[in-house]
Amino acid sequence: MLTNKSKLLFIIFSIIFLFSCNNSESKKIKEINDNYLSSIKMLLIPSGTLYMGGNNIQSDPNEYPNHEIELSSFYMDESEVTNKEFKKFIDETGYITIAERKIDWDEMKKQLPPYTPRPHDSIMAPGALVFAGTTGPVSFNDPNIWWKWTIGASWQHPEGPKSDIKKKNNHPVVHIAWEDASAYCKWAKKRLPTEAEWEWAGRGGIEKMIYPWGNEKVDEGKVKGNFFQGLFPYKNTTKDGYLTTAPVKSFSPNGYGLYDMAGNVWEWCNDWYDVEYYSKKSARNPNSTGPSKAYNPIAPYQQERVVRGGSFLCSEEYCSGYRSARRMGSTPDTGLNHTGCRCVRDNTQ
């Protein structure tokens, strides 16, 4: 169990230092010709009835109760947004991501417990959290152990200021906050998926299965995606060939032709994250867009959005984020080096 001191450190160093809410530095997204928009192929996801929620012993309480929801057809990006595609957006708009902006303490403290002390100026600089593996086994109760606040980390410098993306054009863009992902989708004349749309698409037409590929365990048979193989968070065997992100389309697609719906990077959804939402009547509404506000008793001062799909840091022992029903929340101004996005578009035909 975390002590009060360690809880504060976790809040400060593992989450809050990512926040930087000076929106005045964000350039207005320009309306531009379709020729400049994202070239990522979009696939038609059929309409149908989703049986939404957890279905195995790893399922968390926030994945219940199971419920049915009717969904209309829509288009979804076949892959996660890449560095190359995100750079097009930046070059055309001049947008500045949250990780690159000055930190606004007055805004930051609104999402902290009262009387949280202001961090020292030496660390109140633009940056983000970067995964730093440990040298041996550790408790899973304190993620602060394997996340390092890194000044200068951003989508262009995923592991810190000395790293770059010169050879990663086809890797998923990371350190993308929900606000950044929404801005990109708007530029591309698309939108972020609802949580229900994401799960329906992620299942690939295989209902009531644990994973997008079926029920075979992630570490059995052929390599199915970019996950953490070995002993988290200190020994990654890289059986899949990648220590961090993998180029999109490196592994087999699901039944709808979508790549990396399990692993590689977590993906933002449009919905607010409410741990009890599945028990509410509106969760069963056709084409549900989620709750009107977030609710997470573990982080009562924060309003979180849903992330789905798991990442290169997910393992059976730790988070099993690659399960189709797995849902987590993160604050809209938080980006990490295992979080990105993909977009959808309404089927208006």
MARLUMBA-484084 format. One record per residue (C-alpha): z negated, x, y; residue in one letter. Coordinates in Angstrom, 2 decimals, m for minus. Example, Ala and Ser with C-alpha at 12.3 -4.5 7.8 and 13.67 -1.06 7.14 Angstrom:
2
c3->m7.80&c1->12.30&c2->m4.50&rest->a
c3->m7.14&c1->13.67&c2->m1.06&rest->s
// end
This chain:
349
c3->0.00&c1->0.00&c2->0.00&rest->m
c3->0.84&c1->1.25&c2->3.49&rest->l
c3->m1.97&c1->2.10&c2->5.87&rest->t
c3->m1.83&c1->0.79&c2->9.43&rest->n
c3->m0.83&c1->4.26&c2->10.59&rest->k
c3->1.97&c1->4.60&c2->8.05&rest->s
c3->3.18&c1->1.10&c2->8.86&rest->k
c3->3.48&c1->2.07&c2->12.51&rest->l
c3->5.32&c1->5.27&c2->11.62&rest->l
c3->7.67&c1->3.30&c2->9.39&rest->f
c3->8.41&c1->0.84&c2->12.19&rest->i
c3->8.94&c1->3.60&c2->14.72&rest->i
c3->10.85&c1->6.17&c2->12.70&rest->f
c3->12.62&c1->4.12&c2->10.03&rest->s
c3->13.86&c1->1.23&c2->12.10&rest->i
c3->13.12&c1->1.09&c2->15.78&rest->i
c3->14.56&c1->4.41&c2->16.93&rest->f
c3->17.95&c1->3.06&c2->16.00&rest->l
c3->17.59&c1->0.41&c2->18.67&rest->f
c3->19.33&c1->0.96&c2->21.96&rest->s
c3->19.91&c1->m2.21&c2->23.87&rest->c
c3->21.54&c1->m1.07&c2->27.10&rest->n
c3->24.41&c1->m3.50&c2->26.82&rest->n
c3->25.73&c1->m2.56&c2->30.25&rest->s
c3->27.25&c1->0.55&c2->28.68&rest->e
c3->29.32&c1->m1.50&c2->26.26&rest->s
c3->32.87&c1->m1.87&c2->27.59&rest->k
c3->34.40&c1->m5.33&c2->27.66&rest->k
c3->36.63&c1->m5.95&c2->24.64&rest->i
c3->40.20&c1->m6.25&c2->25.87&rest->k
c3->42.61&c1->m8.90&c2->24.67&rest->e
c3->45.56&c1->m6.94&c2->23.31&rest->i
c3->48.77&c1->m7.50&c2->21.38&rest->n
c3->48.58&c1->m8.11&c2->17.63&rest->d
c3->50.55&c1->m4.91&c2->17.04&rest->n
c3->47.39&c1->m2.94&c2->17.83&rest->y
c3->45.06&c1->m4.87&c2->15.59&rest->l
c3->43.61&c1->m3.83&c2->12.25&rest->s
c3->46.17&c1->m3.09&c2->9.56&rest->s
c3->43.74&c1->m3.77&c2->6.71&rest->i
c3->45.34&c1->m6.16&c2->4.23&rest->k
c3->43.69&c1->m9.57&c2->4.01&rest->m
c3->43.55&c1->m11.60&c2->0.80&rest->l
c3->43.25&c1->m15.36&c2->0.45&rest->l
c3->39.94&c1->m16.39&c2->m1.13&rest->i
c3->40.27&c1->m19.86&c2->m2.68&rest->p
c3->38.08&c1->m22.84&c2->m1.93&rest->s
c3->35.49&c1->m23.87&c2->m4.48&rest->g
c3->31.85&c1->m24.51&c2->m5.35&rest->t
c3->29.49&c1->m21.55&c2->m5.21&rest->l
c3->26.38&c1->m21.57&c2->m7.37&rest->y
c3->24.43&c1->m19.37&c2->m4.99&rest->m
c3->21.34&c1->m17.31&c2->m5.75&rest->g
c3->19.61&c1->m15.00&c2->m8.22&rest->g
c3->20.14&c1->m15.14&c2->m11.95&rest->n
c3->18.33&c1->m12.27&c2->m13.67&rest->n
c3->14.93&c1->m10.56&c2->m13.89&rest->i
c3->15.71&c1->m8.30&c2->m10.92&rest->q
c3->16.18&c1->m11.25&c2->m8.59&rest->s
c3->13.88&c1->m11.42&c2->m5.56&rest->d
c3->12.10&c1->m14.60&c2->m4.39&rest->p
c3->14.47&c1->m14.78&c2->m1.38&rest->n
c3->17.34&c1->m15.44&c2->m3.84&rest->e
c3->15.86&c1->m18.77&c2->m4.94&rest->y
c3->16.21&c1->m21.64&c2->m5.40&rest->p
c3->19.73&c1->m21.58&c2->m6.79&rest->n
c3->21.89&c1->m24.13&c2->m5.03&rest->h
c3->25.48&c1->m25.32&c2->m4.91&rest->e
c3->27.61&c1->m25.08&c2->m1.78&rest->i
c3->31.20&c1->m26.15&c2->m1.17&rest->e
c3->33.38&c1->m23.58&c2->0.57&rest->l
c3->36.81&c1->m23.85&c2->2.15&rest->s
c3->39.40&c1->m21.15&c2->1.56&rest->s
c3->39.51&c1->m18.15&c2->3.92&rest->f
c3->41.03&c1->m14.70&c2->4.23&rest->y
c3->38.98&c1->m11.54&c2->3.71&rest->m
c3->39.71&c1->m7.84&c2->4.27&rest->d
c3->40.49&c1->m6.29&c2->0.91&rest->e
c3->38.39&c1->m3.25&c2->1.82&rest->s
c3->35.60&c1->m2.21&c2->4.13&rest->e
c3->36.57&c1->m1.24&c2->7.68&rest->v
c3->37.49&c1->2.45&c2->7.66&rest->t
c3->36.92&c1->5.22&c2->10.18&rest->n
c3->40.65&c1->5.17&c2->10.94&rest->k
c3->40.63&c1->1.46&c2->11.71&rest->e
c3->37.43&c1->1.64&c2->13.75&rest->f
c3->38.87&c1->4.51&c2->15.80&rest->k
c3->41.82&c1->2.28&c2->16.73&rest->k
c3->39.31&c1->m0.20&c2->18.11&rest->f
c3->37.43&c1->2.50&c2->20.05&rest->i
c3->40.62&c1->4.02&c2->21.45&rest->d
c3->41.91&c1->0.65&c2->22.63&rest->e
c3->38.70&c1->m0.70&c2->24.12&rest->t
c3->36.49&c1->2.25&c2->25.05&rest->g
c3->33.63&c1->0.52&c2->23.22&rest->y
c3->30.39&c1->2.51&c2->22.84&rest->i
c3->28.38&c1->1.84&c2->19.68&rest->t
c3->24.66&c1->1.22&c2->19.83&rest->i
c3->23.86&c1->4.56&c2->18.17&rest->a
c3->25.68&c1->6.30&c2->21.04&rest->e
c3->23.94&c1->4.45&c2->23.88&rest->r
c3->20.88&c1->5.36&c2->25.87&rest->k
c3->17.68&c1->3.91&c2->24.45&rest->i
c3->16.07&c1->1.15&c2->26.49&rest->d
c3->12.33&c1->1.17&c2->25.75&rest->w
c3->11.74&c1->m2.13&c2->27.58&rest->d
c3->14.09&c1->m3.86&c2->25.15&rest->e
c3->12.94&c1->m1.91&c2->22.11&rest->m
c3->9.28&c1->m2.80&c2->22.48&rest->k
c3->10.06&c1->m6.53&c2->22.38&rest->k
c3->10.60&c1->m6.14&c2->18.64&rest->q
c3->7.42&c1->m4.14&c2->18.03&rest->l
c3->3.81&c1->m5.20&c2->17.57&rest->p
c3->1.93&c1->m5.43&c2->20.89&rest->p
c3->0.58&c1->m2.15&c2->22.28&rest->y
c3->2.91&c1->0.02&c2->20.20&rest->t
c3->2.92&c1->3.37&c2->22.05&rest->p
c3->6.13&c1->4.65&c2->23.62&rest->r
c3->7.62&c1->7.53&c2->21.61&rest->p
c3->7.91&c1->10.96&c2->23.17&rest->h
c3->10.94&c1->11.62&c2->25.39&rest->d
c3->12.09&c1->14.35&c2->22.99&rest->s
c3->13.13&c1->11.74&c2->20.46&rest->i
c3->14.12&c1->8.93&c2->22.83&rest->m
c3->17.76&c1->9.99&c2->22.75&rest->a
c3->20.87&c1->8.40&c2->21.21&rest->p
c3->20.96&c1->8.80&c2->17.46&rest->g
c3->20.46&c1->7.05&c2->14.15&rest->a
c3->18.75&c1->7.29&c2->10.79&rest->l
c3->20.32&c1->9.51&c2->8.12&rest->v
c3->19.36&c1->9.58&c2->4.45&rest->f
c3->17.50&c1->12.75&c2->3.48&rest->a
c3->16.77&c1->13.06&c2->m0.24&rest->g
c3->13.37&c1->14.25&c2->m1.32&rest->t
c3->12.54&c1->17.23&c2->m3.54&rest->t
c3->10.78&c1->15.14&c2->m6.17&rest->g
c3->9.47&c1->11.69&c2->m7.12&rest->p
c3->7.93&c1->9.61&c2->m4.33&rest->v
c3->6.53&c1->6.13&c2->m3.89&rest->s
c3->9.14&c1->3.46&c2->m3.14&rest->f
c3->6.71&c1->1.74&c2->m0.75&rest->n
c3->7.54&c1->3.95&c2->2.25&rest->d
c3->11.28&c1->4.35&c2->3.06&rest->p
c3->10.26&c1->6.58&c2->5.97&rest->n
c3->10.00&c1->9.33&c2->3.37&rest->i
c3->13.75&c1->9.49&c2->2.79&rest->w
c3->15.11&c1->8.46&c2->6.20&rest->w
c3->15.34&c1->11.04&c2->8.99&rest->k
c3->15.75&c1->10.13&c2->12.66&rest->w
c3->18.72&c1->12.26&c2->13.73&rest->t
c3->19.67&c1->12.66&c2->17.38&rest->i
c3->23.44&c1->12.73&c2->17.70&rest->g
c3->24.15&c1->10.80&c2->14.49&rest->a
c3->26.80&c1->8.09&c2->14.96&rest->s
c3->29.97&c1->6.72&c2->13.39&rest->w
c3->31.76&c1->9.92&c2->14.45&rest->q
c3->28.95&c1->12.15&c2->13.14&rest->h
c3->27.58&c1->10.34&c2->10.07&rest->p
c3->25.18&c1->13.07&c2->8.91&rest->e
c3->24.29&c1->14.36&c2->12.39&rest->g
c3->25.92&c1->16.15&c2->15.37&rest->p
c3->27.30&c1->19.00&c2->13.24&rest->k
c3->29.14&c1->16.61&c2->10.90&rest->s
c3->32.44&c1->14.85&c2->11.55&rest->d
c3->34.94&c1->12.45&c2->9.99&rest->i
c3->38.07&c1->14.64&c2->10.17&rest->k
c3->38.62&c1->14.35&c2->6.43&rest->k
c3->37.16&c1->10.84&c2->6.12&rest->k
c3->39.78&c1->8.62&c2->7.73&rest->n
c3->39.82&c1->6.38&c2->4.67&rest->n
c3->36.03&c1->6.25&c2->4.23&rest->h
c3->34.13&c1->3.16&c2->5.43&rest->p
c3->32.83&c1->3.49&c2->8.97&rest->v
c3->29.01&c1->3.75&c2->9.04&rest->v
c3->26.17&c1->3.69&c2->11.59&rest->h
c3->27.60&c1->0.32&c2->12.62&rest->i
c3->25.12&c1->m2.20&c2->13.98&rest->a
c3->25.74&c1->m5.93&c2->13.71&rest->w
c3->26.67&c1->m5.99&c2->17.38&rest->e
c3->29.24&c1->m3.25&c2->16.78&rest->d
c3->30.67&c1->m5.00&c2->13.73&rest->a
c3->30.99&c1->m8.28&c2->15.64&rest->s
c3->32.76&c1->m6.53&c2->18.51&rest->a
c3->35.22&c1->m4.92&c2->16.09&rest->y
c3->35.96&c1->m8.26&c2->14.42&rest->c
c3->36.55&c1->m9.91&c2->17.78&rest->k
c3->39.02&c1->m7.18&c2->18.71&rest->w
c3->40.81&c1->m7.64&c2->15.39&rest->a
c3->40.91&c1->m11.43&c2->15.98&rest->k
c3->38.72&c1->m11.96&c2->12.94&rest->k
c3->35.00&c1->m12.62&c2->12.39&rest->r
c3->32.15&c1->m11.57&c2->10.16&rest->l
c3->31.78&c1->m13.56&c2->6.93&rest->p
c3->29.02&c1->m16.06&c2->6.41&rest->t
c3->26.54&c1->m15.11&c2->3.72&rest->e
c3->27.88&c1->m17.83&c2->1.43&rest->a
c3->31.48&c1->m16.69&c2->1.96&rest->e
c3->30.48&c1->m13.13&c2->1.17&rest->w
c3->28.77&c1->m14.06&c2->m2.11&rest->e
c3->31.62&c1->m16.35&c2->m3.14&rest->w
c3->34.17&c1->m13.60&c2->m2.48&rest->a
c3->31.97&c1->m10.92&c2->m4.02&rest->g
c3->31.72&c1->m12.77&c2->m7.32&rest->r
c3->35.50&c1->m12.61&c2->m7.62&rest->g
c3->35.79&c1->m15.93&c2->m9.41&rest->g
c3->33.19&c1->m15.05&c2->m12.07&rest->i
c3->30.41&c1->m17.56&c2->m11.53&rest->e
c3->26.80&c1->m17.08&c2->m12.66&rest->k
c3->27.32&c1->m13.40&c2->m13.51&rest->m
c3->24.98&c1->m10.67&c2->m12.28&rest->i
c3->27.60&c1->m8.29&c2->m10.90&rest->y
c3->31.15&c1->m8.70&c2->m9.54&rest->p
c3->32.48&c1->m7.29&c2->m12.83&rest->w
c3->30.30&c1->m9.45&c2->m15.12&rest->g
c3->27.00&c1->m8.71&c2->m16.87&rest->n
c3->27.52&c1->m5.16&c2->m18.15&rest->e
c3->24.85&c1->m2.93&c2->m16.58&rest->k
c3->25.89&c1->m0.66&c2->m13.77&rest->v
c3->25.21&c1->2.51&c2->m15.75&rest->d
c3->27.03&c1->1.36&c2->m18.89&rest->e
c3->30.72&c1->1.84&c2->m19.67&rest->g
c3->33.12&c1->3.15&c2->m17.06&rest->k
c3->32.02&c1->3.94&c2->m13.51&rest->v
c3->32.20&c1->0.69&c2->m11.56&rest->k
c3->31.53&c1->1.77&c2->m8.00&rest->g
c3->29.80&c1->4.16&c2->m5.63&rest->n
c3->26.08&c1->3.96&c2->m6.41&rest->f
c3->23.12&c1->6.34&c2->m6.76&rest->f
c3->23.17&c1->7.77&c2->m10.27&rest->q
c3->20.12&c1->9.66&c2->m11.41&rest->g
c3->16.59&c1->9.52&c2->m10.06&rest->l
c3->16.26&c1->8.00&c2->m6.59&rest->f
c3->15.71&c1->9.45&c2->m4.00&rest->p
c3->15.75&c1->13.07&c2->m5.17&rest->y
c3->18.31&c1->13.60&c2->m7.94&rest->k
c3->21.79&c1->12.16&c2->m7.63&rest->n
c3->24.01&c1->13.24&c2->m10.52&rest->t
c3->27.10&c1->12.01&c2->m8.59&rest->t
c3->28.61&c1->10.70&c2->m11.81&rest->k
c3->30.87&c1->8.55&c2->m9.65&rest->d
c3->32.11&c1->11.66&c2->m7.83&rest->g
c3->30.49&c1->11.00&c2->m4.44&rest->y
c3->27.19&c1->11.97&c2->m2.84&rest->l
c3->27.61&c1->9.66&c2->0.16&rest->t
c3->30.53&c1->7.35&c2->1.00&rest->t
c3->33.70&c1->7.20&c2->m1.08&rest->a
c3->37.20&c1->6.45&c2->0.23&rest->p
c3->37.83&c1->2.71&c2->0.11&rest->v
c3->39.72&c1->1.53&c2->m3.00&rest->k
c3->38.32&c1->4.40&c2->m5.11&rest->s
c3->37.21&c1->1.96&c2->m7.81&rest->f
c3->38.62&c1->m1.14&c2->m9.48&rest->s
c3->38.73&c1->m4.35&c2->m7.38&rest->p
c3->37.03&c1->m7.57&c2->m8.36&rest->n
c3->38.79&c1->m10.70&c2->m9.59&rest->g
c3->40.00&c1->m11.61&c2->m6.11&rest->y
c3->41.42&c1->m8.12&c2->m5.49&rest->g
c3->38.59&c1->m7.05&c2->m3.16&rest->l
c3->37.35&c1->m3.47&c2->m3.28&rest->y
c3->33.76&c1->m2.19&c2->m2.96&rest->d
c3->32.08&c1->m5.58&c2->m3.06&rest->m
c3->29.37&c1->m3.67&c2->m4.92&rest->a
c3->28.26&c1->m0.30&c2->m3.58&rest->g
c3->29.67&c1->2.23&c2->m1.09&rest->n
c3->28.13&c1->0.67&c2->2.07&rest->v
c3->26.10&c1->m2.40&c2->2.92&rest->w
c3->28.16&c1->m5.00&c2->4.80&rest->e
c3->27.06&c1->m7.20&c2->7.68&rest->w
c3->27.25&c1->m10.98&c2->7.46&rest->c
c3->27.10&c1->m13.33&c2->10.43&rest->n
c3->23.99&c1->m15.25&c2->9.28&rest->d
c3->20.47&c1->m14.80&c2->10.50&rest->w
c3->18.21&c1->m13.59&c2->7.68&rest->y
c3->15.62&c1->m16.17&c2->6.62&rest->d
c3->13.78&c1->m15.31&c2->3.41&rest->v
c3->13.11&c1->m19.02&c2->2.78&rest->e
c3->16.49&c1->m20.41&c2->3.79&rest->y
c3->17.67&c1->m21.30&c2->0.29&rest->y
c3->14.86&c1->m23.87&c2->0.02&rest->s
c3->16.07&c1->m25.72&c2->3.13&rest->k
c3->18.43&c1->m28.70&c2->3.07&rest->k
c3->20.97&c1->m27.11&c2->5.41&rest->s
c3->21.56&c1->m24.31&c2->2.88&rest->a
c3->23.51&c1->m26.85&c2->0.83&rest->r
c3->25.77&c1->m27.98&c2->3.66&rest->n
c3->29.48&c1->m27.38&c2->3.02&rest->p
c3->30.55&c1->m24.08&c2->4.62&rest->n
c3->26.96&c1->m23.37&c2->5.67&rest->s
c3->26.69&c1->m20.84&c2->8.48&rest->t
c3->23.03&c1->m20.09&c2->7.78&rest->g
c3->19.78&c1->m20.73&c2->9.67&rest->p
c3->19.45&c1->m21.06&c2->13.43&rest->s
c3->16.98&c1->m18.17&c2->13.56&rest->k
c3->15.62&c1->m15.42&c2->11.38&rest->a
c3->12.38&c1->m15.45&c2->9.42&rest->y
c3->10.85&c1->m12.50&c2->7.62&rest->n
c3->7.04&c1->m12.32&c2->7.46&rest->p
c3->7.22&c1->m8.60&c2->6.68&rest->i
c3->8.87&c1->m8.00&c2->10.07&rest->a
c3->7.58&c1->m10.88&c2->12.24&rest->p
c3->8.60&c1->m9.35&c2->15.58&rest->y
c3->12.21&c1->m8.79&c2->14.61&rest->q
c3->15.21&c1->m11.08&c2->14.35&rest->q
c3->17.35&c1->m9.87&c2->11.44&rest->e
c3->20.90&c1->m10.52&c2->10.23&rest->r
c3->22.00&c1->m10.53&c2->6.59&rest->v
c3->23.50&c1->m7.47&c2->4.88&rest->v
c3->25.17&c1->m7.67&c2->1.47&rest->r
c3->26.73&c1->m5.58&c2->m1.28&rest->g
c3->24.54&c1->m2.51&c2->m1.66&rest->g
c3->25.51&c1->1.08&c2->m0.96&rest->s
c3->25.78&c1->4.60&c2->m2.32&rest->f
c3->21.97&c1->4.69&c2->m2.22&rest->l
c3->21.39&c1->1.73&c2->m4.55&rest->c
c3->20.08&c1->2.27&c2->m8.06&rest->s
c3->18.65&c1->0.13&c2->m10.85&rest->e
c3->15.18&c1->1.52&c2->m10.19&rest->e
c3->15.16&c1->1.04&c2->m6.43&rest->y
c3->17.12&c1->m1.87&c2->m4.92&rest->c
c3->19.98&c1->m2.99&c2->m7.23&rest->s
c3->21.85&c1->m3.99&c2->m4.08&rest->g
c3->25.12&c1->m4.26&c2->m5.97&rest->y
c3->24.03&c1->m7.51&c2->m7.65&rest->r
c3->26.15&c1->m10.40&c2->m6.35&rest->s
c3->23.07&c1->m12.40&c2->m5.28&rest->a
c3->21.15&c1->m9.53&c2->m3.64&rest->r
c3->20.38&c1->m10.23&c2->0.01&rest->r
c3->18.56&c1->m8.18&c2->2.62&rest->m
c3->18.05&c1->m8.27&c2->6.37&rest->g
c3->18.41&c1->m5.78&c2->9.19&rest->s
c3->18.05&c1->m6.08&c2->12.97&rest->t
c3->21.36&c1->m6.61&c2->14.80&rest->p
c3->20.98&c1->m3.35&c2->16.73&rest->d
c3->20.32&c1->m1.24&c2->13.63&rest->t
c3->22.89&c1->1.04&c2->12.07&rest->g
c3->22.43&c1->3.52&c2->9.24&rest->l
c3->24.70&c1->5.93&c2->7.40&rest->n
c3->25.04&c1->3.47&c2->4.53&rest->h
c3->25.91&c1->0.35&c2->6.56&rest->t
c3->29.38&c1->m0.88&c2->7.57&rest->g
c3->31.37&c1->m4.11&c2->7.55&rest->c
c3->34.47&c1->m6.06&c2->6.58&rest->r
c3->35.98&c1->m9.08&c2->8.29&rest->c
c3->37.28&c1->m12.54&c2->7.43&rest->v
c3->39.59&c1->m15.04&c2->9.07&rest->r
c3->39.82&c1->m18.84&c2->8.73&rest->d
c3->42.66&c1->m20.23&c2->6.67&rest->n
c3->44.26&c1->m22.56&c2->9.19&rest->t
c3->47.24&c1->m23.54&c2->7.06&rest->q
// end
